[in-house]
Amino acid sequence: MIHQIRILPGADKNGKPENYSEIDLKSGELYTIVGNTGSGKSRLIKDLEQFVQQDSVSQRTILLDGRLPSPEERLNISRNR
């Protein structure tokens, strides 16, 4: 079971560094994603679904419980969608 997901910043759609240090999402908590059209909400969700490792257009990194997910974890999450 995953207890914490950490989102490390990448770049915005203009290629500029994102303006936050990290975002921590904890198991059992409820979060909302809000913003204007085109602000990156859907991209953030896609990055979370794929456990990106600087390999998406956003260049973000997702950590699971403080560690990089293994290639098997990334593959398994895609298969079980």
C-alpha positions as CSV (number, residue, x, y, z in Angstrom):
1,M,0.0,0.0,0.0
2,I,1.2,3.5,-0.8
3,H,1.1,5.9,2.1
4,Q,2.5,9.0,0.4
5,I,2.9,10.4,-3.1
6,R,5.3,13.2,-3.6
7,I,5.2,15.4,-6.7
8,L,8.5,17.1,-7.5
9,P,8.3,20.1,-9.8
10,G,9.1,20.2,-13.5
11,A,8.3,22.8,-16.0
12,D,5.1,24.6,-17.0
13,K,3.7,24.6,-20.6
14,N,6.1,27.4,-21.5
15,G,9.1,25.6,-20.3
16,K,9.6,27.7,-17.1
17,P,10.3,25.9,-13.8
18,E,7.2,25.3,-11.8
19,N,6.9,27.6,-8.7
20,Y,6.7,25.1,-5.8
21,S,9.2,22.9,-4.0
22,E,7.1,19.7,-3.7
23,I,3.6,18.5,-3.1
24,D,2.8,15.7,-0.7
25,L,-0.4,13.7,-1.0
26,K,-1.1,11.3,1.9
27,S,-3.2,8.2,2.0
28,G,-6.7,8.7,3.4
29,E,-6.7,12.5,2.6
30,L,-9.1,14.1,0.1
31,Y,-7.6,16.6,-2.4
32,T,-9.1,18.8,-5.1
33,I,-7.5,20.1,-8.3
34,V,-8.8,23.4,-9.4
35,G,-7.6,26.0,-12.0
36,N,-8.5,27.8,-15.1
37,T,-8.9,26.1,-18.4
38,G,-5.4,25.2,-19.7
39,S,-3.7,25.5,-16.3
40,G,-2.5,21.9,-16.3
41,K,-5.0,20.0,-14.2
42,S,-5.4,17.1,-16.6
43,R,-1.6,16.9,-17.2
44,L,-1.1,16.6,-13.4
45,I,-3.6,13.7,-13.2
46,K,-1.8,12.0,-16.2
47,D,1.5,12.4,-14.5
48,L,0.2,10.9,-11.3
49,E,-1.4,8.0,-13.2
50,Q,1.9,7.2,-14.9
51,F,4.3,7.8,-12.0
52,V,6.3,10.0,-14.3
53,Q,10.1,10.2,-13.9
54,Q,10.9,13.4,-15.9
55,D,9.6,11.5,-18.9
56,S,6.5,13.5,-19.6
57,V,6.1,17.0,-21.1
58,S,5.9,18.4,-17.6
59,Q,9.3,16.9,-16.6
60,R,7.8,16.2,-13.1
61,T,9.0,13.4,-10.9
62,I,6.6,11.3,-8.8
63,L,7.9,9.5,-5.6
64,L,6.1,6.7,-3.8
65,D,6.7,6.7,-0.1
66,G,9.9,8.7,-0.7
67,R,11.4,6.5,-3.4
68,L,11.3,6.2,-7.2
69,P,8.8,3.6,-8.3
70,S,10.3,0.6,-10.0
71,P,9.6,-0.1,-13.7
72,E,7.4,-3.0,-12.7
73,E,5.3,-0.7,-10.5
74,R,4.9,1.8,-13.3
75,L,3.9,-1.0,-15.7
76,N,1.5,-2.7,-13.3
77,I,-0.4,0.5,-12.5
78,S,-0.9,1.0,-16.3
79,R,-2.2,-2.6,-16.7
80,N,-4.7,-2.3,-13.9
81,R,-6.4,0.9,-15.0
